[in-house]
């Protein structure tokens, strides 16, 4: 496409923190295609200033203050990273929404500076608005896009445990021109809300070149012998801690490496089992080294209902690193039929599947180059182009529905 577009993402996760999510990659790739992209993430509030001054809050405060200093010369070179300041977080704003139907987290009363910042950045009337975070309902008070797409990355109600999210999603979809889901269960759920809107399934992708390139072996690995099975990601209720314990208990020569911010549960397991190694969160730039110097990747999903709709970004990041993946069976991952995945159903089958894969690794039957080829076609560049093509075609489809 020749026309330079103005694109806005209303997302749940800010750029520059410990988690890199799909909207970050899509924003980067759309900028690389020559478009101007504004990435807005969940507002910071006075409650964050009053709470513990942790690293994430500190980063979000810094980004929130810096938006007013962005010059017009910077727009278009990289995605603009904007964390608004709001008076109320969603946990409080949802009470008012339940009573009055107004989202005071995203409202001119709560964020009086947003219009000024959007005008300064020339994003009051963008070509496309992608809403990834349903609690951005009400952003239309500030932005008048030509096209609005609701892009759901999870089954949000199940993931958050917040029943109000379903109502919010219904309202967001009322104002959308199209809906996108990152897994088949998510798309099917969105269609129950509105079956007439154009819809598209685009799974999460991978920054292939980043993960396919191996750096030197991390220093922490010097005292962790082979075989190494690695997990990278969040450690919350969607993670199967019992699976981790089972692996450590029944396959004692397997060294299990866990990378990511935890809540203490993994640390307690590492005190019990010497073959569990908790390395904490690592910069995104360093992850390829930890993956490329392992033999097996882990994706132990719990029975949490939200996992039914998961489109794990780490699946293709693991594959781009050439790693076979031990993963809990879900209908979505079964549908994909990826040859590099080794699925298990329960703790007993997990041990069986892991022993089988370890034998293949020991006999050099795992072809890492072949696994990498499976990930190459899932690049974020192709996902961004597909998403833009779908979005720009929506006005024509809207005319057809009239």
C-alpha positions, 0 to 999 in steps of 0.5 A: 500500500502506498498511502501512509496511515495513522494507526492507533493501538489501545493495548493492555501492556506498555512498550519497554517493560518486562513483557513484550506482547503482540501489539508491540510487534504489530506496532513496530512492523506497521512503522517499518511499513512506513505508517505512523503508529501511536501505542496507548496502554492501560493508564497509570493512576494516583493509586500507582503513585501511592503504591510501592514504587516498583520497577514497572510503576517507575517505567510507566510514570516515566513514559507518561511524563515523556509524551509531552516532550515528543517532537513532530520529527520523532513521529513515524520513526518508531511507534509512539509509546503513550501511557495516559494518566487517569484518575481511576483504575479499572478496578474502581471505575468498573463500579461506576460503569456498572451503575451508570454505563460510563467508563471513568477510567477512559473519560475526559473527566478522568484524563483531561490531558489525553485530547491535548496529547493526541492533538499534539501528536496529530492522532485525533482522527487516525485511519485505524484504531485497534482496541486490544484492551476492552477497558479502553471503552470510551476512547472514542471520546478522544479519537474519531477513527475511520475504522475501528477493529476490536482485536481480542488476544484472550478470553478476557473474562476468564483471564481476569475473573471479572464478569463485567468484561463481557458487558464491556466487550459487547459495548466495544464491539457495538462501535467496531467495524470488524473483530479479530481474535488470536485463536479460534476459541476467541474468534468463536466467542466474539462471533457470539456477540456479533455474527454480522461483523467481518471477523478474522483469525490471526494467531500471534506471530514471532520476531523470527530473526531475533530468536533464530540468532544465537548469542553466547551461552549465558553465564548462569548456564555454566553450572546447569548441565544438559539436558536443559528444558526451559520455560520463559514467561509469566508465572501465574494461575495459567501456569501448571506448577504441578507439572513442573514439580512432576518433571523435577521429581520423576526425571531427576537428570533433567534440568528445568530452567524457569525465566520470568517474574514469579510469585514465590511458588517456583522459588519454593519448588527450587528449594525442594528440587535441585534440578529446578533453576529459577533465573527470574525475568530477563531482557527480551534482547537476551532471551534467544541466548537462553533458548538457543542453549537449551534442548527442549522448551516447556509450555505447561498450561494449567486447567485455567479456563483462560488457557482454552483461548490462548495463542501463546507467543512463546510457541513460535519463539521457541520454534524460531530458536529450534526447540521442540515444545512440550505443551499441555494439549488444548483444542487450539494447539491441536488445531494447528498440528505443528510437528514440533509440539509434543502434547500431553494430557495429564501428569502421567503422560507428561513424563512419558512424552518427556522421556520420549523426547529426551531419547530423540534429543540424545539420538540427535533425531531432533532437527532444529533447522526444520523446526525453525522453518515452521516458525519462519512463516509466522513472522510479525511482518506478515501478520501486520500486513494481513491485519492492515489489509483486513482493516482497510477493506472493512469500509467496503464490507460495511457498504455491502451490509447496508 
